[in-house]
Amino acid sequence: MKRVLIMSTLYPPYVVGGAELSTQQIAEEMSRYYDVSVITSSPDKNTHREQMNGVTIYRVPARNVGSWKRPADTKLKTALFHIGENYNFPREAQIRSIFDEVKPDLLHTNNLAWLSTQIWAHAKKQGCQVMHTLRDRRLLCPYHMFGHGLCHRRCNFCKAYNLRHDSHSKHVDQIVGVSRDVLEAHLREGLFPNAQSHVIHNGVKDLYNKPYHPKPPYTFGFLGALSQSKGIDQLLRVWPKMPPENRLLVAGTSGSVDSDQALKEKYALPNITFLGRVKPDEFLSEIDILVTPSNYWEPFARSILEGFSCAIPTIASNRGGFPEVIEPDQTGWLFDCDNDDDLLQHLKKITELPTGKLEEMSLRCRERYLKDFTAETMLNNYRQRYMKLLNS
């Protein structure tokens, strides 16, 4: 049986976003055909080896200043962390040791923060095929090109910071973007010069649980991290100007109890409800329109796909991978995230739509999900990529 080694910054049960869930879906599906192992970050300073759903998991310590659980919190620690992320030779040695133990035929890397891109070079020396999935812009910028406002191209600092990553990228055979946007952003900067490129959109489980029958006044919903990059501030800023009979449900946290409480107090309106962490299917069953106002280069929002599976239209910013998912006035709406008034006008326009129009759009959302964004579609696309690489 062919052996596959998958790498990801995090792996369930440790989850902060959709990347970990998608990686788990791929690992467990491919374990039906291959001997699959995973290297991921440890929740503590120890190395752990375990089995989960047919997959062998190696959890390795960060060996750096801070960790994904406790990020560096001062300028000095942050500087030391960035140095350690690029030149952490003890961590790289441990990852190489596990690689040599597994002896994979295919290395499939995903998010690599707290791990290392050096493994690409080591894998090629061992004659292993290498595939990487781009799920964010961290290989271009440690702040995902949103460190000091939005960046359209890499600055000189980021070019220098990522010089080692850029050099390692020449060893990758196949590069996959979860959106055309994130893939082309890396290719424009000269990364992965020897790789064949492909787009494989994320896929999600079907959360459909009831027919979509919206009734005015409408209930809008935000599902995600309560952070500036996700656009929650912009949404809450314009919401007080909305007709008061409409409701806004806000699901998610910032990771800080104090920050969450401050946000609740700042926007304490009768028609805004903060729910904290929720199960996506239960949340989506309570709303008529999903709002995804991210103002950074979000590659691909899992929440939109989950909304589509429940036949729920989405209003989203016109940035990142969103225009690849949303067809304006067909499955949702796109607004200019640099313009508060544009978001407000779109929201108001939606409140004036007849329920028949929304029901038509909901049917298209459901059709688009079944055609392009099921978990089965995503996994089948990765299976084809694996087969091609392993048979080459």
N, C-alpha and C positions, 0 to 999 in steps of 0.2 A: 504494500500500500504506500502511495506517495505521502510524503510528510510536508505539512504546511505550518509555518510559524507566522503568527499574526502579532503585531505590536500596536499598542494603544496606550496613551497616557493613563487613562482610567478604564476600568472594566467592572461591570456589575459584580457585587451590589453597590459599588461606589460610583455614583452617577451625579453629574452636575448639568448635563445637557443631553441632546439627542445623539451625539457622536458615539457615546458609550453603548447606547441601546442598539444603534445600527451595527456597530462592530460585533456585539454579542449575537445579533441575528445572523450575521455572516459566518462567524466562527461555528455556531451550533449547526447551521445548515450544512456547511462544508464538512463537518465531522461525520456526516452520513457517507461521504465519499473518500475522505482522506483522514490521515492521522494528524489532528490539529492540536497545536499548542499555542499559548498566548503569553507574551511578556508584557507586564503592565506595572504601574507604580504600586508600591506597598503603602498601606495606611499608617505604617509605623517605621521604625528603624531596622526592622528585621526582614529577612527574606522568607517568603512563604511559597510552598508548592501545594497545590490542591487540585481536585477534580470537580468539575461542575458540568452537568449535562453533556457528558462525553468529551469534554475539552480539558486538557491539562493546562493549568494556569500557574505561571511563575510571577509572583509579586515581589519586585525588587525595590529597595529603599532609594530615595532620591539622592542621598549623599551630597546634599547641597544646602545652601543657606535657605531655610524655609522649605515648604513642601506644598502640595496642592491643598492640603488641609489647613496649613498655616503659612500663607504667603509672606514674603519679606515685607516688613512694615516700616522701614526707614530707608532713607536715600542710600546710606552706606550698605545696608543689607541687600537692597535691590541691586546695587552695582555689583556686589559680590555674587549675588544669585546669577546675574547675567553672565558674568565671567565663568561661573561654575557650570552653567547650562551648555556653554560652548566647549569648555575644556575640562570636563569631569572625567579624567582618565580612569580612576577606580571604578566608576559606574560603567564606563564603556567596556572595561575588562570583564566585569561580571556579565554584562549582556553578551559579549563575545563567547564567554565560557558556556552560557546556556545555549547559545546558538550551536556551538560545537557539540554539545551534548545531544541536542535534538537532531542535528544533521538534516535540516529541511531541504526539500527540493524547490520550494517556493517561499520567499519571504514577502509578506504583505503588511506594510506599515500603514498606520493611520496617523492620528495626532501623536506627535513625538515630544511634546514638552515634558521635561524631567526624565527623558530617555536619551536618545542620541541618534543623529543621522549618520554617524560613523559606521553603523552596522551595514549601511548600503555598500560601502567599500569592502568591508570584510566579507559580506555575502558573495560579492562578485569574485573575490579571490578564491572562494570555495566552490565556484561554479554554480552558484544558486541563482535562480531567476528572481528578480526583484520587481515588486509592484508597490506603488504608493497611492493612497487615496487622499486627496486634498479636501479637508473638511473645514478649513479656516485659512487665514492669511498669516499665520504665525511664522512660516518660513520666510516671509517677506519682511515682517516687522514684529517685534516682540509685543507690540500693542495692537496687533491686527489692523494696522494703518488707521488707528483712531486714538493715538496717544495724546496729541495736542490739537484736537480738531480732526477733521477728516483729511486723509492724505490720498491723493490720486496717483502718485508715484513714490517710489522709495527715496528717502532722503539719504544723504551721505553717511549719516550715523548708521542707518539700517543696512546699507550696503556693506559697511565695514563689519557690523555686528554679525551679519549672516554670511560672511565670506566663506566660512567653513561649510555651512549648509549648501551654499551654491556649488562649491567644489564637489561635495559628495553627490550632488544630484545627477552628475553625469553617469553614475553607476545604475540608475534606475531604468528598467526595461519598459515598464508600462506605467503611465501616469493617468490617474482617473480623477476627474473633478466631480463633486456632487452637483455642480452647476457649471454651465458654460462660462459664467462670469468668473468664478474662482479659478478655473483652469486657465483661461486666457490671461488673467492677471499675472500668473506665474510664468507663463510662456513668454509674455511680453518682456519680462525682466531677465530672460535668458536662462531660466532654470530648466532642468530636465532636457538637455539638448539632444540626448540619444534615445529618448523614450517615445514609444507610440502613445498617442493621447486619445482619451475617450471620456465621454460624459456618462455617468450612471447616476441618475437622480435617486435620492433616498426613497425608500418605500416604508409604509407603516401598516400595522395591523388594522383591520377593519373595525372601527368603533361604532358603526351604525347601530342605533338601538331604538329609534322611533321615527315616524314620518315627520318631515319638515313642514310645519304649518304656522308661519309667523303671523302674529296679530299686533297691529299698532295699539299703543306705543311700543316701540321695539326695544329689545334688550341687546346691548352691545357687550362684547366681552374681550378682555385682554388676558392672554395666557403666556407667561414667561417670567424671566428675571426682572425684578424692579430696578433696572439700571438705566443710566443715561443712554447707553448704546442701544438699548431696546426701545427707546422712544417713549417710555412711560411718562416722563416729565412733560413732553410735548402734548400727549393725549390729555393728561390731567389739566394742563394749562388751558386748553381750549374747551374742555367739557363744560365749565360753568356757563358758557355762551350757548349751549344747546337747549332746545325746548325741554323744560324741566320734567315733562311726563315720561321721557325716555330714561332708561336705566343703563348704568355701566357697572359691570362686574369685573373686578380686578383679581386675578388669580396668580399667585407666585410670591416670592420673597426676594429680598436683596442679599440675604445671608447675614444681615445685621438687624437684630431686634430693634435697636434704637432708631436706625434709619427707616425701618418699616413704620414704626410708631410716628415718627416725625412726618412721614408722607401722609399717613391717615389724618393726623391733626391738621396739616396744611390744607388738605382737600376734604374736609369733613362736610360733605353735602348729603342731603337725604337720598339723592338718586345715584350715589356712588357707594358700592359695597366692596370692601377689601376682604378676600376670602382666605388669604394665605395659600399654603400648598393644597392642591386638590388632585383628584383623579381626572385626567383629561376627558374621559367619556362622560362622567357625571357632570362636569362643567359644561361641556359642549351641548348637553341635552337641555341646558337652561338658557341658552342664548340664541339670538336670531342672526347676529352679524359678528364675525370675529374681526378684531382690530390688531394689526401687526405693524406698528409704526417705527420699526428699527431705523436708526439714522446712521448706521455704519454699514460696512460691506458684508452684510450677513449672507453667507453662501447659499443657504437653503433652509427654510424654516419648517421644522417637523410639524409645528402646530398648524400650519396652513393645510398640510396634507391630512392631518387628523380631522381638521374641520371639513375638508372636502369629503372624507370618508363618511362624515355625518351629514353631508349635503348642505353645508353651511358656507355661504359666500364670505369672502374676506376683503376688507379694505387694507391695503398695505402700502408701504413707501415704495417709490420707484427706484430702488437702489439694490445692489447686490444681485442675488438670484431670483428675486421676486417676479420681475417681468417675464421670466421663463415659465412661471407657474400660473400667473393670473392673466386671464384675457379680459381686458376692460369691458364692463357692461355685459359680460358673458358669465364669468365665474367670480367676478369681484370688481374691485376698483383700485387704481394706483394714484397716489397723490405725491406731490413734491414735498419731500420731508424737510426742505429748507424753508418752507413757507407754512407758518401756522394757519394762516387764513385758508390756504388750499385744503388742508386737512379738515378745518371746520366746515367749509362749504360742501365738501364731499359728504361729511357726516350728516349735515342738514338735508342734503339732497336725498340721501338714503331714507331719512325719516318720512319723506314725502312720497316715496314709491308705493304703488299699490301692492298688496300682498301677492297678486297674480304674477307680477314681474319678478319678485323675489323667489317665488316657487319655480318659475321657469329657470332662473339662474341656479337654484339649488339642484335641479335635475342635471344641469350641465356640470356642476361641481362633482356630483356623484359619478357621472359618466367619465369625467376626466380622471377621477381617482381610480376607477376600475380599469381604465385603459392604460394609465401610465405610472401610478404611484402605489400599487399594492406591494406588500412585502415580497410576494411571490415574483413579481416583475423584477424588482431589484436583485433578489437572490439569483434568479435565472441569469441575469446579465453578468453578475460576478462569477457564476459557475462557468459561463462561456469564456470569460477572460482567464480564469484559472486553467481550464482545459487547454486553451491555446498556448499558454505559457509552459505548462507542464509537458505538452507534446512537442514543443519546439526543440 
